[in-house]
Amino acid sequence: MEKSLLIRISRILMIAGIGCPSLMVAANNALDYQSNLLFVQHVMSAQFMEHSS
């Protein structure tokens, strides 16, 4: 195989390796409403932040 073909294939595999998990996370965020609602409520309550004056 040529060097440029190997580089092209490795780039495709690298993008697919990043894209597939990202797609699964995005699909889970869209489909699993209840767990995301609980997380957003926790973040928006900001109970973990210290109030400074």
CYANA upper distance limits for C-alpha pairs under 8 A (distance plus 0.5 A):
  1 MET  CA      5 LEU  CA      7.18
  1 MET  CA      6 LEU  CA      7.45
  2 GLU  CA      6 LEU  CA      6.98
  3 LYS  CA      7 ILE  CA      6.79
  4 SER  CA      8 ARG  CA      6.65
  5 LEU  CA      9 ILE  CA      6.65
  6 LEU  CA     10 SER  CA      6.57
  7 ILE  CA     11 ARG  CA      6.66
  8 ARG  CA     12 ILE  CA      6.79
  9 ILE  CA     13 LEU  CA      6.70
 10 SER  CA     14 MET  CA      6.53
 11 ARG  CA     15 ILE  CA      6.66
 12 ILE  CA     16 ALA  CA      6.63
 13 LEU  CA     17 GLY  CA      6.43
 14 MET  CA     18 ILE  CA      6.85
 15 ILE  CA     19 GLY  CA      6.34
 16 ALA  CA     20 CYS  CA      6.28
 17 GLY  CA     21 PRO  CA      7.59
 18 ILE  CA     22 SER  CA      6.93
 19 GLY  CA     23 LEU  CA      6.50
 20 CYS  CA     24 MET  CA      6.78
 21 PRO  CA     25 VAL  CA      6.71
 22 SER  CA     26 ALA  CA      6.68
 23 LEU  CA     27 ALA  CA      6.57
 24 MET  CA     28 ASN  CA      6.58
 25 VAL  CA     29 ASN  CA      6.64
 26 ALA  CA     30 ALA  CA      6.79
 27 ALA  CA     31 LEU  CA      6.53
 28 ASN  CA     32 ASP  CA      6.06
 29 ASN  CA     33 TYR  CA      7.48
 29 ASN  CA     36 ASN  CA      7.12
 32 ASP  CA     36 ASN  CA      7.12
 33 TYR  CA     37 LEU  CA      6.57
 34 GLN  CA     38 LEU  CA      6.85
 35 SER  CA     39 PHE  CA      6.81
 36 ASN  CA     40 VAL  CA      6.59
 37 LEU  CA     41 GLN  CA      6.59
 38 LEU  CA     42 HIS  CA      6.70
 39 PHE  CA     43 VAL  CA      6.74
 40 VAL  CA     44 MET  CA      6.47
 41 GLN  CA     45 SER  CA      6.57
 42 HIS  CA     46 ALA  CA      7.35
 42 HIS  CA     47 GLN  CA      8.14
 43 VAL  CA     47 GLN  CA      8.37
